């Protein structure tokens, strides 16, 4: 019972993470463009900054691995990250409200504020993932990562509903109060979630000194560039996310332009996809991964999505809106299975000594895949529509076909993945694994 309560308390962090994410990408995005009449290109630049700095995850992970504070490598950095993110978020809002005219203060100040938000958000989320790798082992890992991903979805859903109600009717004072409240809630939820959760490790200072003694670039080269299995896994993360999410902003327009669905009908597609994703993740975390392993579950999810994307093109030819809804739900199922398998693989592909750095690498790969997916999908649609004289079915079908090919390529990459080989290929990593066995507290 105690372990369950600790896990539920840990879920408070992804809950706050989801709430903050929807505030930035949903509420602030819309308010800055519509209510404050800021140029969409400028707002897009601001929102892209946290993605652009994603590679900082690797160095921030290296920092937490080798520089504990008062005997803790994870908890202080998570709380510090949420505080920095909250300050950046509040600063961005203040600058936007008080400098509506485009000028050096708005551009420079807004960029600096979103940079602070991005760094804090990245520090907190990456270190939390390293904490999960430190804390959970065996069958606990898939259950933990899926529970916390579901908690993040709950935060996004709750934020979408709650923030809209709090900002109705809209006023600048309400917006400032809501942003400040969310920033404070994020820090409080993180503190509640992680305090006392980091497992005690004897001789932590010695482990940290060893982690910090190697220069950052040498560690990256040794653990990643020189390891073919690590390079393969990096590609798997990038292409699985890229192949799954290139359609992220395209399903609603496809339903409208090709199948004649109304705004209300296409809006419900997100709920269908999200329901399928959460159900599949929960099933995978509780039972499927423990029964068959994370790689088979990942492969089934990728294979299901290959079939779904092929079906979407056929549904467009047939003109069946009901069939399209069923495929969107199936896409959620495939995404949930592949996401659960991939998240578990990410945590398994870490070592005790370098958990922060390695989680930063895999997080960077996921960010790269997600950002590239949105850009690639939009470019293909626009290019094919231009060349085909505006044929929407052909344009969106080209994206679905491309995604199927990317996921098939990812499936071939998983056939050669050997996580155990990678983890034992470097003497420093092997030593870290021995330390993990020696220092793991009894009962973990």
N, C-alpha and C positions, 0 to 999 in steps of 0.2 A: 504493500500500500504506500509506503514511504517513497519508493522509487517512482510509482505512478504520479504521486503528488509533485515530486521534483520535476518530472517530465512535463506535467501540465503547467507548472510555474515557468519552465523554460519556454513554453509556447507563447508567453506574453511578449517575448522579443519579436518573433515574426509577425505577431498581431500588430504591434506598433510599426513594424517595417512596412506592412501592407497599407496601413492607414496613412503613413507619411508619403508613400509612393503615389497613392491615388490623389492626395492633396496636391502634389507637384505636377504630375502628368495630366490630371484631370481638371481640378478646380483652378489652380493658378494659371495653367495653360489657357483655359477659356477666359478667365477674368482679365488677364493681361492683354489678350487679343480683342475681346469684345467690349468689356466694360471700360478698360483703360485705353483702348484703341492704339496699342503698341503694334508696330509692324510685325507681321507673322514671321518674317525671316529673322528678326532680332530675337523673338521669343524662341524660335526653333534653335537658334544658336545657343541661347541660355540653357535650354533643356538638353542640348547635345553635350554640354561640358561634362556632366557626370559620366557619360558614356566614353567621351574622348580620353578621360583620365583613368579609364578602367585598368590599364597596365600598372598603375600605381598599386593595385592590389598585391602584386608580387612583392614589391619592396616593403609594403606595410605588413605583410605576412612575415617576411624576414625579420622585421623590427620586433614583432611580438614574440617570435620564436626565441630571439637571443637577448631580449632586454626585459626581464620580469620587473615588476614593481611591487614591492612588499610581498615577495614570494608568489606572485600571480603573473602568469603570462597572457591570460585571456580576459578576465573580468574587468580590470581597469581600462583596457583599450576599448572594450565594447561600450562601457559607460562614457568614456571620453569621446568616442566617435559620435554617439548620439547627441552629446552636448554641442560639439562642433557643428554637426548637421543642423541642429535646431537654431543655433545662432546664425548660420548661413541662410537658412530659410526665412527667419524673421528679418534679417538684413535685406534680403532680396525683396521682400514685400514692402518694407519701409521705403526703399529706394524707388521702387516702381510707383508707389502711391504719391510720393513727394516730388518726383522728377518725371512727369509724364511726357515732357518734350524730349525727343531723342537728342542726346548730346553726350559729351565725355563722361559726365557724372553717371548718367543712366547706363551707358554701355560699359564703362570701366567698373563702376560700382556693382552693377548687376552681374557682370562676369566674375568678379572677385567673390561675390556672395554665393553664386552657384558653384564656384570652384570649392569654397569652404563646405557647402552642403555636400557636394560630391565626394570630397575627401573624407568627411566625417561619416557619411553614409557607407562608403566603401570600407573604412577602417572598422566600423561596427559590424557590418554584415560579414565581412571576410573573417574577422576574428571569431565571430559567433560560430561560423562553420568549422573553424579550427577547434573550437571548444567541443563541438559535437564529435569531431574525430577523436579528441582526447578522451571524452567521457564514455562513449558507447562502443561496444565491441560485439562481434558475432551477429546473432539474429536481432539484437537490439538496434543495430544501425539502420536497416531499412524501415523499421517501425518509427524510429525517431525522425529521420529525414522526411518521411512522408507526412507524419503528424505535423511537423513544423511548416512544411510547404502548404498543407491544408489550412493551418492557422494563418498563414500569410494571405491566402485566398479569402479567408473570413474577414481579415482586416481590410482588404480591398473592397469586398462587398459591403461591409459595415460602413466603411468610409464613404463609398459612393452614395449610400442612402442617407447617412447621418449628416455629412457635410452639406449636402444639398438642402436639407431641412434647416440647418443652422444658418445658412446664408440666404434664406428667404424671409423677408425681402432683402435684397443685396444693399449693403452700404460699405463704405471703406472702413468704418469703425468695426463693423461685424467681421469683415475679412481679417483685419489685424488681430482681433480677439481670437478668431478661430485658428489662425496660423500660430499664434503664441500658445494657445491651448494644446494644439497638436504637438508642437515642439516640446512642450513640457511633458505631455503624456508619453511621448516617445522615450524621453530620458527616464521617466519614472517606471515605465513598463520594462525597459532594459535593465534598470537597477533591480527591480523586483525579480526579473527572470534569472539573472546570472549570479546574484550575490550568494556566495557559499556553494556554487555549483561546480567550480573547477576542482578536479580530483587532486588531492595532495600527492606530491611526488618527492620522495627523498632525493637529496643531492641535485635539486632543480638548478641551483646556481651553477654547478659544474656543467650540467647539460646545456644551460643557456650560454655559458662562456664558450663552450665548444661550438654552439650554433653561431655565435657572433664572431668567432675567431676567423672564420673563412670569409673572404671578401664576397660581397653580394654577387657580382658578375661571375665569379668562379663557381659559386654554388649553382647558379642558374645553368651554366654550361655543363657542369658535371652531372647534375640530376636530370637535366632535360635535354639539352642539345646533344650530348654524347650518348644518350640512352634511346635506342630506336623504339622501344616500347612506350616510353614517355611521349615521344614525338607522335607515335601512332594514336595514342589516347587523346592527345591534344587535337589532332585532326578529327577524331571521332566526336568529341564534344562540339567542335565548330560546325561540322557538317550535319550532325543530327539536329542541332538547334536551327541552323540555317535552313535545312530541308523541311523542317516542321513549321517554322514561323515566317517563311517568305510570304505566306498567305495571310499573315496576321491582320492586315488592314484591307484585305481584298474580298473576304467572304461576303460582307454586306453589299458592296458595290456589285459583285457578281450576281447575288440574289436579285438586286434591283434591275440591273441592265439586261441580264440574260433571262431571268425567270419572272420578271415583272412583279416582284414582291414589294409591298408597301414599306414605309419607314418603320411602322410598328412591328411588322413581321420580321424585318431584318434586324431590328434591335433585339428581338428575342433570341437571335442566333447565339449571342454571347452567353446567355444563360444556358442554352442547350450544350454548348461546347464546355462551359465551366462545370456543369453537372456531370458530364461524362468524364472530364478530367479528374474531378475530386473522387468520384466513385472508383475509377480505375486505380488511382494512387492509393486510396485506402485499402482496396483489395490486395494490391501488390505489396504494400507495406505490412499488412497484418498476416498474409498467408502465402501469396505466390512466390515472393523472393525467398522466403524461408524454405519453401517446398522445392523450388527448381533452381534458385540462384538468380543473381541480378542480370547476368549476361543473357540468358534465355528470355527473361522478361523484357529486357531492352530490345532484343531482336524481334520478339512478337509485336511489340508496340510499333517499331519501325516498319515491319512488314504490313501490319494493319493499315498504317497511314499510306503506304505505297498503294494499296488496294483502294483506299478511300479517294485518293487524288485521281486515280484512273476512273473511279466511279463518278466523280464530280463532272468530269468532261462528258461522260455518257449522259448524265442527268441533264446537263445543259442542252444536249441534242434533243432529248426527249421532252424537255420543258416541264419537268415534274418538281414543283416546289416542295411537296411532301417528301419525295425521295431525297431532296437536297437537305431538308431538316434532319432526316434520319442519318445522312452521311456526316453532317456536322456533329451530331451526337457521337457517331462512331469515331470521328476525328478526335473528339475529346477523350474517348476511351484509349485510342492509340497514343495520344499525347501523354495521358496519365501514366500508362504502362512504361513508355519509353523514358519519361521524366523520372519516374520512381527508380527504374533500373539504372539510369545514368547518374542520378544523385547518389545512389548507393555505391556505384563504381567510383565516383569521385572521392568519396570518403575512404573507400578501400585503397585507393591509389594515393595514400599518404603514409608518412612515417611519423613516429612520435616526435622526433627532433625537428622535423621540417614541416609539420602540419600546416602552420600558418602560410609559409611560402608556397607550398604545393596547392593549398586551397585557393590562394591568390592566382596561381597559374590557371587552374581549371575555371575559376570565375572569370578571368580575362578571356579565355576561350569562349565561354558561354556568351559574354557581352559582345564579343566580336561576331559570333554567329547571329545573335539577335539583331544587332545593328545592320549587319550586311544583308540579313534576310529582308528587312523592310525596304532597304534601298534597292536591292536586286529585284524584288517583286514589282515595285513601282516602275523601275526602268524597263523591265520586260513588257509590262502591260502597255506603257506609253509607246514604246518602240514598235510593238506588233500592231497596235491599233493604228498608228501612223502609217505603217507599211501596208496594212490590209484595208485601208479606207474606213476605219472605225468599227471593224468587226470585233465586238466585245467577247463573243464566245471564243473566237480564235485567240484573242489576247490573253484572257484569263486562263484558257485551256493550256496555253503555252507555259504559264507559270506552274500550273498543276503538274504538267508533264515534266518540267524541269525539277520540281520538288521530288517527284517519284524517282528520277534518275539520281539525284543527290542522296536520297535515303537508301537506294539500292547500293550505291557506292559505299555509304556508311556501313551497311550490312556486310559488305565484303571486308572492310577494315576490321570489323569485330571478330572475324574468323581467325585472324592472326594475333589477337590481343592476348597476352600472357602477363597478367598483373604480377604474379609471383616472381617471374623472371626479372621484371623491371626492378622490383623491390629488393632483390638479392644481388643485383648486378654491380652494386657499388659498395665498397667496404664500409664507408661511413654510414650508408643506409642500413647495412646489415648490423652494424654496431648499435644504431639507434633502435632497431627492432629488438635486439637483445636487452637494451636498457628498458624498453617498453615492457618486456616480459618480467624483468627484475623489479621494476618500480611500480607496476600496476597494483593498486591496493587490493587486498583480499575481498572477494565478494563482488568485484566489478564484473 
